[in-house]
Amino acid sequence: MLEREIELRADALQADGVEPVAYRTLFLGGGTPSLLSPDEIGRILQALRSRFLLAADAEITMECNPGALDPGWLRGYRELGVNRLSFGVQSFHDDDLRFLSRIHTAREARSGIALAREHFENVSLDLIFALPNQTRERWRASLDEGVRLGTDHISAYALVFEEGTKLNTLRLAGSVQPVNDGLEADMYCETMETLALHGFHQYEVSNYARPGRECRHNVGYWERHTYIAFGPSAHAFLRTHSRSIRWANVSNLNAYLDALDAGRLPVASSEIVTPGLALEEIVFLGLRSGGIIIDEFRAVAGADLAQIAARRVAWLLEGRYATLDPDRLRLTRRGYPFADRFALELIADLEAALPELMASGTGPQNITLPVLKNA
Amino acid sequence: MNHIRNFCIIAHIDHGKSTLADRLLERTGRITAREMTNNQILDDNPLEQERGITIKLHAIQMEYRRPPASGGGGPFILNLIDTPGHVDFSYEVSRSLAACEGALLVVDATQGVEAQTIANLYLAIEAGLEIIPVINKIDLPSAATTLPGVKQQVIDLIGCKEEEMILASAKAGIGIDEILEAIVERIPSPRGVGDAPLRALIFDSLFDSYRGVIAYVRVLDGELREGQKIKFMHSGREFYVEECGMLHMDRVKAPSIPCGSVGYFTASIKDVKDTKVGDTVTTAKDGATEPIPGFREVKPMVFAGIYPADSDDYESLREALGKLSLNDSAILYEPETSTALGFGFRCGFLGMLHMEIVQERLEREFDQTLVTTIPNVEYLVTKTNGEKITVDNPADLPTPGVIETIEEPYIKAQIICPSEYIGAITKLCIERRGVYRNTTYISSTRVDITFEIPLAEVIFDFYDKLKSVSRGYASLDYELIGLREGDLVKIDILLNSDPVDALSMIIHRSKAYAYGRKLCTKLRELIPRQMFEIAVQAAIGAKVIARDTIKALRKDVIAKCYGGDISRKRKLLEKQKEGKKRMKQVGAVEIPQEAFLAVLSMED
């Protein structure tokens, strides 16, 4: 069915006159794509390559479960062109893994990664801190082990109790106790410092890489490049010289299949990113990652960030929360912990300075775009 | 006039006043059973229906023909004048009573007499009204046991004979005919002088955007006619009567309101403040010389600052208050500014319920989002130079050095409860600086306790506390008894040394320390951490009496950005943005709105 969606989408983009471009990254993720055999992955890649142009040096990432890896399959993925693996390890401590209901053990994670390194140079790990009952020492041990295993990329996320999740229900019921926010902040600062000492460069709030090993695909999200996405719940962003549109597929698998059966694209919602919304995105995504791109900001706002929000920018620089060079306003290690707060404050400044432009973000949303729904 | 009867119903909340009124309207054919919805006719404000209380007064006229067995005759014109059932509105009650010759005293057969009922009953007796005791809800199973006791209570209270009491169930329609007969038989007809100069008592008014003020009146002498030039004796304003008539389910136009009757009139009056409750209407030429006694300027007792949550909405709030006050002459407001809250209004209310009603109406009917400051009473300050000033905003209190004395309003609180709660209630009143006066047994198990208490001590949560220590059985009525000197001080709250004017409070010295400590702790919980440490201090003058610290924020970022789902992150941000917009700023510190009412949510 994924192949069907790829066909329909390609047709729709073509019908809409979207110029074909060479895509620089491909990310096979969400769920556990490593459950699919190289043959199955091969068919998907085949379908994509037949309708979309993939750059010769494209970064092709696949998300993997570190348990139960098959060496033959790993070799197979490599031969298909997959050149980066991302492991949802989360922790090298079995208590943490049990709490997170992971099916792998710390031991399996270690051996799985060692095995992956035999076939892939570019391997990334996801780790989680601020888990209930996780001590600083335990977190440090997981982090050290991640570094020791020779990976070049680590994503270290603080646990988030998100509304509507089972975890949050447990928290509200009092059966799960979040770590206190002081400890969480300590763990975060320690993560940033430790990884810096080991030669990792922080290029986003929770992402660290050795030079050149940043995940180009994720950077694309944060720098607002076009991305097309397939599968239930997939989110896409199309940016052309004339407009920017975000859309999302239905999340329900049956609804997804029904739409495709009927020859329709399974789009659930879409929105036009007005200049006001674009500015918000530029600010909050930029502050979270490699910095607000000065030129891009100017192109949308029609004015310089350093002028519009002169006082705020000066304050950030004085407090050593950020640095400003000709290209970007970038948060420092001191500033990253407050990225959301600074984004809100900067956006408030923009709303005061550019009321009309920013208000363009409040227009009617969820506009039906025929081209996106149907070929 | 012989065929007119003007009466009201005195009852405690939930004792069945509205149901009884509906039943009378139905039995006299004013409404059909089918027209009766679940909503009771007298309470037509949604807020009233929700709270089960009547706030504004209304009146309605019925026509009653006596059955042949009672000699037939009629039709009799029965004017039922409704009264509000809360202490905040006791002056309005007294004016409604002054428009009647009789009152139905409705007592729940299972609950007995409550303080509010007694207070209003005394007002009615003072006004010389004929009282018809009605014991309601006699069909309830538990009434069998409680009825003899309740009967005895009523006999002790008004000295009536047992056979004068009517046993009824408004819900089941029992006793309704007897009540109608008693109204005609026992309540005297009005005793006005038809050819004397006009004297009409205003007992209510409301604002209609098409016709201006609609005044509800009882004509005591003379006659009120369409086209007549009239004069309000207290305000001195003169108008031409544009339209007048009777009050059925709707207003019914008539050429005049005859002597002794109740009705309405319009006269292109733009402001309800021109038709003050209790004022006397007479003719502009050859009018009466003596106004109807009992008029009083309504004086607010409780004051609070009302501010728009978003300072951009100041104009819209002003407009809303303007419109609201067209219908509510009791609310007073004037612009004030606060360093913490910006531009807003200092408002005066009759009491806490009135304040709540105003707040709710502003929010519901006028779509305002408000920040309200801690309510306070009005103080009389004598300065060392002999000058006397009234202070209705703690921020305006002069510095301690120039204050000679501060006087605060006291009330006489009458509390009726089962005798086993005497101890708990006495303890509560003494905690509130109450001075014990006396206890009277109104029956073998119920007592009437009187305390004199500073008004400031009852405006917050006294009523709730009273209910909780008495498991809901105690009822309260109070009246203002004047000003008394007190050892009062002003507590200021400072955030990183910047005073937050909207959090200042005048309080008795003996309570200042505990209050300061509690408020600092509460504020520490309510004010979110910021980029720097915040010192929260409570101070009397220059002396800091309590201190707490809000530690600096260390992290304010969501770890994950949800892959390619940027819209989700943006929506989250949008939500935070709304929250931030509603923050108020003092110095560099951002304060959420809840903090300004922190004191109301403090536990003892």
Chai-1 contact restraints between the chains, C-beta under 6 A:
chainA,res_idxA,chainB,res_idxB,connection_type,confidence,min_distance_angstrom,max_distance_angstrom,comment,restraint_id
A,Y157,B,A559,contact,1.0,0.0,6.0,A-B,restraint_1
A,Y157,B,K560,contact,1.0,0.0,6.0,A-B,restraint_2
A,A158,B,A559,contact,1.0,0.0,6.0,A-B,restraint_3
A,V160,B,A559,contact,1.0,0.0,6.0,A-B,restraint_4
A,A185,B,R554,contact,1.0,0.0,6.0,A-B,restraint_5
A,A185,B,K555,contact,1.0,0.0,6.0,A-B,restraint_6
A,V205,B,V557,contact,1.0,0.0,6.0,A-B,restraint_7
A,S206,B,A559,contact,1.0,0.0,6.0,A-B,restraint_8
A,Y221,B,G564,contact,1.0,0.0,6.0,A-B,restraint_9
A,Y227,B,G564,contact,1.0,0.0,6.0,A-B,restraint_10
A,H235,B,G564,contact,1.0,0.0,6.0,A-B,restraint_11
A,H235,B,D565,contact,1.0,0.0,6.0,A-B,restraint_12
A,R246,B,S567,contact,1.0,0.0,6.0,A-B,restraint_13
A,F284,B,L573,contact,1.0,0.0,6.0,A-B,restraint_14
A,P337,B,K555,contact,1.0,0.0,6.0,A-B,restraint_15
A,P337,B,V557,contact,1.0,0.0,6.0,A-B,restraint_16
A,F338,B,D556,contact,1.0,0.0,6.0,A-B,restraint_17
A,A339,B,V557,contact,1.0,0.0,6.0,A-B,restraint_18
A,D340,B,D556,contact,1.0,0.0,6.0,A-B,restraint_19
A,D340,B,V557,contact,1.0,0.0,6.0,A-B,restraint_20
A,R341,B,D556,contact,1.0,0.0,6.0,A-B,restraint_21
A,L344,B,Q576,contact,1.0,0.0,6.0,A-B,restraint_22
A,L344,B,K577,contact,1.0,0.0,6.0,A-B,restraint_23
A,L344,B,K580,contact,1.0,0.0,6.0,A-B,restraint_24
